[in-house]
Amino acid sequence: MKNIFVYGTLLFEDVWNRVVRHRYEKLPAILPGYKRLSIKGKNYPGLVKSFNSSVEGVVYFDVTAQDIKRLDKFEGRYYRKIPVRVLCKDGHKVNARAYVFNRRNRRLLGTSPWCPLNFQARYLSRFIARYRGF
């Protein structure tokens, strides 16, 4: 079992619960040294290194190997899972894994930040309808 830091579409429980099979404890967390960018022509983000930035997200604790395989499939080939250290809102630091955008696909990233509130308002319901049955 591993901790998983999420920062994009998986922030939304309706998406998370369609991908994984189990329920997990979670906490709001911040990942320093990264930024979340929009992907050209898509409504989901990519995470890339950026030394003077940080990304707000959620860390899920003790995710099973079975659910991690489901998350790997959901994230797909444009992402790789790496170890990170996040700062939880309660003040403690946690080791986790995060899906970062592959460097070889960097040209697909836009320059504008990806906004979870914009995604929720404009795209979430369509995203969920399109990706039923993970």
C-alpha positions in Angstrom: 0.0 0.0 0.0 1.2 3.5 -0.8 0.1 7.1 -0.3 -1.1 8.8 -3.5 -1.0 12.6 -4.1 -3.7 13.8 -6.5 -3.9 17.3 -8.0 -6.2 17.2 -11.1 -9.4 15.4 -12.0 -8.9 12.9 -9.2 -9.4 15.7 -6.7 -13.1 15.3 -7.3 -14.6 12.4 -5.4 -17.0 11.5 -8.2 -13.9 10.8 -10.4 -11.8 9.2 -7.7 -14.6 6.8 -6.7 -15.1 5.7 -10.3 -11.5 4.7 -10.6 -10.7 3.0 -7.3 -12.7 0.3 -5.6 -11.9 1.0 -1.9 -12.3 4.0 0.4 -9.3 5.7 1.9 -8.4 8.3 4.5 -7.3 11.6 2.9 -6.0 15.0 3.8 -5.5 18.2 1.9 -1.8 18.6 1.0 0.7 20.8 -0.8 3.4 19.6 -3.1 6.3 22.1 -3.3 8.5 22.4 -6.3 5.9 21.7 -8.9 3.2 23.4 -10.9 0.0 22.2 -12.6 -0.5 23.2 -16.2 -3.3 22.8 -18.7 -2.8 20.4 -21.5 -3.5 21.8 -25.0 -6.9 20.7 -26.2 -7.7 18.8 -23.0 -9.6 19.6 -19.8 -7.2 17.8 -17.4 -3.7 18.9 -16.2 -0.1 17.9 -16.2 2.3 18.2 -13.3 5.8 19.5 -13.9 8.8 20.6 -11.8 8.9 24.3 -11.0 11.2 25.3 -8.1 9.3 28.4 -7.0 5.8 26.9 -7.2 3.6 24.5 -5.3 0.4 22.6 -6.0 -2.5 22.1 -3.7 -4.1 18.7 -3.8 -5.1 15.7 -1.7 -3.1 12.8 -0.3 -4.9 9.4 -0.1 -3.4 7.1 2.5 -2.5 3.3 2.2 -3.9 2.8 -1.3 -4.0 -0.9 -2.2 -1.9 -2.3 -5.0 -5.1 -3.2 -6.9 -6.3 0.4 -6.9 -2.8 1.7 -7.8 -3.0 -0.5 -10.9 -6.4 1.1 -11.7 -4.9 4.6 -11.2 -1.9 3.7 -13.4 -4.4 2.7 -16.2 -6.5 5.9 -15.7 -3.4 8.2 -15.8 -2.1 6.5 -19.0 1.1 6.8 -21.0 1.5 10.6 -20.7 2.3 10.3 -17.0 4.8 8.6 -14.8 4.5 7.9 -11.1 7.3 9.3 -8.9 8.0 9.5 -5.2 7.3 13.0 -3.7 7.1 14.5 -0.2 4.0 16.5 0.5 3.1 18.9 3.4 -0.4 18.0 4.8 -2.6 20.8 6.0 -2.3 19.4 9.5 1.4 20.3 9.4 3.1 16.9 9.0 5.1 15.8 5.9 4.2 12.6 4.1 5.9 10.4 1.5 3.6 9.7 -1.4 3.6 9.0 -5.1 2.3 11.5 -7.7 1.7 11.2 -11.5 3.9 13.8 -13.3 3.8 14.6 -17.0 6.4 12.8 -19.0 9.2 15.1 -20.3 9.0 13.7 -23.8 5.4 14.9 -24.1 6.1 18.4 -22.7 5.2 20.0 -26.0 1.6 19.0 -25.3 1.4 21.3 -22.2 0.1 24.8 -22.4 1.5 27.7 -20.5 -1.6 28.5 -18.4 -2.3 27.0 -15.0 -5.0 24.4 -14.7 -7.8 25.6 -12.4 -9.8 22.9 -10.4 -12.7 25.4 -9.9 -13.0 26.0 -13.7 -12.9 22.3 -14.4 -15.6 21.7 -11.8 -17.9 24.4 -13.2 -17.3 23.7 -16.9 -16.2 20.1 -17.5 -16.7 17.8 -14.5 -20.1 16.4 -15.4 -19.1 15.8 -19.0 -15.8 14.2 -17.9 -17.7 11.8 -15.5 -20.2 10.9 -18.2 -17.5 10.2 -20.7 -15.4 8.1 -18.4 -17.9 5.8 -16.7 -16.9 2.3 -15.9 -13.2 2.5 -15.0 
